[in-house]
Amino acid sequence: HKEHIAAYGEGNERRLTGPDETADMNTFLWGVANRGASVRVGRQTEKAGKGYFEERRPASNMDPYVVTSMIADTTILWKP
């Protein structure tokens, strides 16, 4: 979580405060149709057991290549 936050752009400490529709930057939460979560899963994705998720933490000034590679490494390529 901390590695992702560090790569998700500048100013997230002002934006990811908790009460404003995303979990605070020190907390990772996920949920189905949960606008307060760090990662939101759509209702259809839950129902179908496949689909998309929305990563809500990256700022608009992030490097899309860095963030996309981190998400892919964490969700697709990760091996415990």
DOFI-584126 format. One line per field, with one value per residue: chain; x, y, z of N, C-alpha, C, O in turn; residue in three letters; residue number from 0. Coordinates in Angstrom, 1 decimal. Layout:
% DOFI-584126
cadena = A|...;
n.east = X|...;
n.north = Y|...;
n.up = Z|...;
ca.east = X|...;
ca.north = Y|...;
ca.up = Z|...;
c.east = X|...;
c.north = Y|...;
c.up = Z|...;
o.east = X|...;
o.north = Y|...;
o.up = Z|...;
residuo = ALA|...;
num = NUM|...;
% end
This chain:
% DOFI-584126
cadena = A|A|A|A|A|A|A|A|A|A|A|A|A|A|A|A|A|A|A|A|A|A|A|A|A|A|A|A|A|A|A|A|A|A|A|A|A|A|A|A|A|A|A|A|A|A|A|A|A|A|A|A|A|A|A|A|A|A|A|A|A|A|A|A|A|A|A|A|A|A|A|A|A|A|A|A|A|A|A|A;
n.east = 0.8|1.9|4.0|2.5|1.0|3.1|3.8|1.6|1.3|1.7|0.5|-1.5|-1.8|-3.3|-5.6|-6.5|-8.0|-10.0|-12.8|-13.8|-15.1|-13.1|-11.0|-8.7|-5.2|-3.5|-4.9|-6.1|-8.8|-11.3|-14.2|-17.5|-19.3|-18.7|-18.2|-16.5|-14.2|-10.8|-10.3|-12.7|-15.2|-17.4|-20.9|-21.9|-19.6|-19.1|-21.4|-21.1|-18.7|-16.4|-14.7|-14.3|-12.3|-12.1|-9.5|-9.1|-7.2|-4.9|-3.5|-4.2|-1.8|-0.1|2.2|1.1|2.2|3.8|2.0|0.1|1.8|2.4|-0.1|-0.7|1.4|0.7|-1.9|-2.1|0.3|1.5|3.0|2.5;
n.north = -1.2|1.3|1.7|1.9|4.3|6.1|6.3|7.4|10.0|13.6|15.5|13.9|13.7|15.8|15.3|12.6|12.3|11.0|11.6|12.5|10.9|8.9|6.5|7.4|8.2|6.5|4.1|1.2|0.2|-1.9|-2.4|-3.4|-1.4|0.8|4.0|5.1|3.6|2.6|1.0|0.3|-2.1|-3.0|-3.6|-5.4|-6.7|-8.1|-9.7|-11.2|-12.4|-11.7|-9.0|-5.5|-3.3|-0.3|1.8|4.2|5.9|7.1|10.3|13.0|13.9|11.8|9.3|7.6|5.2|4.2|3.8|2.0|-0.2|-0.9|-1.6|-3.8|-5.5|-6.0|-7.1|-9.0|-10.2|-10.9|-13.0|-15.1;
n.up = 0.0|0.9|-1.0|-3.4|-2.8|-2.7|-5.3|-6.6|-7.3|-6.6|-3.8|-2.6|0.1|0.8|-0.6|-0.1|2.4|3.9|4.8|2.4|0.2|-0.4|1.1|3.8|3.2|4.6|4.9|3.6|1.8|0.3|-1.6|-2.6|-4.8|-3.1|-2.4|-0.6|-0.6|-1.2|-3.4|-5.6|-6.4|-9.0|-8.9|-10.9|-11.5|-9.1|-9.1|-11.5|-11.0|-12.3|-14.1|-13.8|-11.7|-9.8|-9.2|-6.9|-5.8|-7.3|-8.2|-10.5|-11.5|-11.6|-13.0|-15.6|-16.7|-14.7|-12.6|-13.8|-14.3|-11.7|-10.6|-12.3|-11.6|-9.0|-9.1|-11.2|-11.8|-9.3|-7.0|-4.2;
ca.east = 0.0|2.7|4.7|1.5|0.7|4.3|3.9|0.3|1.3|1.9|-0.7|-2.5|-2.0|-4.4|-6.8|-7.0|-8.2|-11.0|-14.2|-14.2|-15.3|-12.1|-10.3|-7.5|-4.0|-2.9|-5.8|-6.5|-10.2|-12.0|-15.6|-18.5|-20.1|-18.4|-17.5|-15.5|-13.1|-9.6|-10.6|-14.2|-15.6|-18.7|-21.9|-21.9|-18.4|-19.3|-22.4|-20.6|-17.4|-15.3|-15.0|-13.4|-12.3|-11.7|-8.5|-9.5|-6.2|-4.0|-3.8|-4.2|-0.5|0.7|2.7|0.2|2.9|4.3|0.8|-0.4|2.7|2.3|-1.4|-0.6|2.3|0.0|-3.1|-2.0|1.6|1.9|3.0|2.8;
ca.north = 0.0|2.5|1.8|2.5|5.7|7.0|6.5|7.8|11.5|14.5|16.1|13.0|13.9|16.8|14.8|11.4|12.6|10.1|12.0|13.0|9.9|7.9|6.2|8.2|7.6|5.5|3.0|0.5|-0.4|-2.2|-2.7|-3.4|-0.2|1.6|5.2|5.5|2.6|2.9|0.3|0.0|-3.1|-2.8|-4.6|-6.4|-7.5|-9.1|-10.7|-12.1|-13.0|-11.2|-7.7|-4.5|-2.6|1.1|2.2|5.6|6.7|7.9|11.7|13.4|14.2|10.6|8.8|6.5|4.0|3.7|3.3|0.8|-1.4|-1.3|-2.3|-5.1|-6.4|-6.4|-7.9|-10.0|-10.9|-11.1|-14.4|-15.0;
ca.up = 0.0|0.9|-2.3|-4.3|-2.5|-3.0|-6.8|-7.1|-7.6|-5.5|-3.2|-2.1|1.5|0.9|-1.3|0.5|3.9|4.5|4.7|1.1|-0.7|-0.5|2.4|4.0|2.5|5.4|5.1|2.3|1.9|-0.9|-1.4|-3.8|-4.9|-2.0|-2.8|0.4|-0.6|-2.0|-4.6|-5.7|-7.4|-9.5|-8.6|-11.9|-11.3|-8.0|-9.5|-12.5|-10.6|-13.1|-14.6|-13.5|-10.4|-9.9|-8.2|-6.7|-5.2|-8.1|-8.5|-11.9|-11.9|-11.6|-14.2|-15.9|-16.9|-13.4|-11.9|-14.5|-14.1|-10.3|-10.5|-13.0|-10.8|-7.7|-9.3|-12.2|-11.8|-8.0|-6.5|-2.8;
c.east = 0.9|3.5|3.7|1.3|1.9|4.3|2.6|0.2|1.4|0.6|-1.7|-2.7|-3.1|-5.7|-7.4|-7.0|-9.1|-12.4|-14.7|-14.3|-14.2|-11.4|-9.1|-6.2|-3.3|-3.7|-6.1|-7.8|-10.6|-13.4|-16.4|-19.3|-19.9|-17.6|-16.5|-14.3|-12.0|-9.8|-12.0|-14.4|-17.1|-19.7|-22.0|-20.7|-18.5|-20.3|-21.9|-19.3|-16.2|-15.7|-13.9|-13.4|-11.8|-10.7|-8.7|-8.4|-5.2|-4.5|-3.7|-2.8|0.4|1.2|1.9|0.9|3.4|3.1|0.2|0.5|2.6|1.0|-1.3|0.3|1.5|-1.2|-3.0|-0.8|2.1|1.9|3.4|4.0;
c.north = 1.3|2.7|2.4|4.0|6.6|7.2|7.1|9.3|12.3|15.1|15.2|13.1|14.9|16.3|13.5|11.5|11.7|10.5|12.4|11.9|8.9|7.7|7.1|7.5|6.6|4.2|2.5|-0.1|-0.8|-2.5|-2.7|-2.2|0.8|2.8|5.6|4.6|3.1|2.2|-0.1|-1.1|-2.9|-3.9|-5.7|-7.3|-8.6|-10.1|-11.7|-12.9|-12.7|-9.8|-6.7|-4.0|-1.2|1.5|3.7|6.4|7.5|9.3|11.9|13.6|13.0|10.2|7.6|5.1|3.3|3.0|2.0|-0.4|-1.8|-2.1|-3.7|-6.0|-6.9|-7.3|-9.0|-10.9|-11.3|-12.6|-14.4|-15.8;
c.up = 0.0|-0.3|-3.3|-4.1|-2.9|-4.5|-7.4|-7.3|-6.4|-5.0|-2.6|-0.6|1.7|0.3|-0.6|2.0|4.6|4.4|3.3|0.0|-1.1|0.9|2.5|3.4|3.3|5.5|3.7|2.6|0.5|-0.6|-2.7|-3.7|-3.7|-2.4|-1.8|0.4|-1.5|-3.4|-4.6|-6.8|-7.7|-9.1|-9.6|-11.9|-10.2|-8.5|-10.5|-12.1|-11.4|-13.6|-14.2|-12.1|-10.7|-8.8|-8.1|-6.1|-6.0|-8.3|-10.0|-12.4|-11.8|-12.9|-14.6|-16.1|-15.6|-12.6|-12.5|-14.2|-12.6|-10.0|-11.1|-12.1|-9.6|-8.0|-10.2|-12.0|-10.4|-7.6|-5.0|-2.4;
o.east = 0.6|3.7|4.2|1.3|1.6|4.9|2.6|-0.9|1.3|-0.4|-2.8|-3.8|-3.8|-6.8|-8.6|-6.2|-9.1|-13.2|-15.9|-13.5|-14.3|-11.3|-8.5|-6.3|-2.4|-3.2|-6.5|-7.9|-10.4|-13.7|-16.1|-20.0|-20.8|-16.4|-15.6|-13.4|-12.2|-9.5|-12.5|-13.9|-17.9|-19.2|-22.1|-20.8|-18.2|-20.1|-22.2|-18.9|-15.2|-16.9|-12.7|-14.3|-11.2|-11.1|-8.4|-8.6|-4.8|-5.6|-3.2|-2.5|1.7|0.7|2.0|0.4|3.3|3.2|-0.1|-0.1|2.6|1.0|-1.8|-0.1|1.7|-1.4|-3.8|-0.8|3.1|0.9|4.4|4.4;
o.north = 2.2|3.9|3.2|4.8|7.7|8.3|7.3|9.8|11.8|15.2|15.6|12.8|14.9|16.7|13.4|11.0|11.6|9.7|12.5|12.0|8.2|8.7|7.6|6.2|5.9|3.3|3.2|-1.0|0.0|-3.0|-2.0|-2.0|1.5|2.7|6.5|4.7|4.0|2.8|-0.8|-1.0|-2.6|-5.0|-6.9|-8.5|-9.7|-11.3|-12.9|-13.9|-13.3|-9.4|-7.0|-4.4|-0.9|1.4|4.5|7.6|8.6|9.6|11.1|13.6|13.1|10.7|6.6|4.1|2.1|1.9|1.1|-1.5|-3.0|-3.1|-4.7|-7.2|-8.0|-8.2|-10.0|-12.1|-12.1|-13.3|-13.8|-15.8;
o.up = -0.8|-0.8|-4.1|-5.0|-3.4|-4.9|-8.6|-7.3|-5.2|-5.8|-2.2|-0.2|2.8|0.7|-0.4|2.7|5.8|3.8|3.1|-1.0|-2.1|1.6|1.5|3.2|2.7|6.2|2.8|3.5|-0.5|0.5|-3.6|-2.7|-3.3|-2.7|-2.1|1.2|-2.3|-4.4|-3.7|-7.9|-6.9|-8.9|-9.2|-12.1|-10.4|-8.2|-10.4|-12.7|-11.3|-13.6|-14.3|-11.3|-11.7|-7.7|-9.0|-5.9|-5.6|-8.6|-10.7|-13.6|-11.8|-14.0|-13.8|-15.9|-15.5|-12.1|-11.8|-14.0|-12.4|-9.3|-10.5|-12.0|-9.2|-7.2|-10.1|-12.1|-10.3|-7.9|-4.6|-1.2;
residuo = HIS|LYS|GLU|HIS|ILE|ALA|ALA|TYR|GLY|GLU|GLY|ASN|GLU|ARG|ARG|LEU|THR|GLY|PRO|ASP|GLU|THR|ALA|ASP|MET|ASN|THR|PHE|LEU|TRP|GLY|VAL|ALA|ASN|ARG|GLY|ALA|SER|VAL|ARG|VAL|GLY|ARG|GLN|THR|GLU|LYS|ALA|GLY|LYS|GLY|TYR|PHE|GLU|GLU|ARG|ARG|PRO|ALA|SER|ASN|MET|ASP|PRO|TYR|VAL|VAL|THR|SER|MET|ILE|ALA|ASP|THR|THR|ILE|LEU|TRP|LYS|PRO;
num = 0|1|2|3|4|5|6|7|8|9|10|11|12|13|14|15|16|17|18|19|20|21|22|23|24|25|26|27|28|29|30|31|32|33|34|35|36|37|38|39|40|41|42|43|44|45|46|47|48|49|50|51|52|53|54|55|56|57|58|59|60|61|62|63|64|65|66|67|68|69|70|71|72|73|74|75|76|77|78|79;
% end
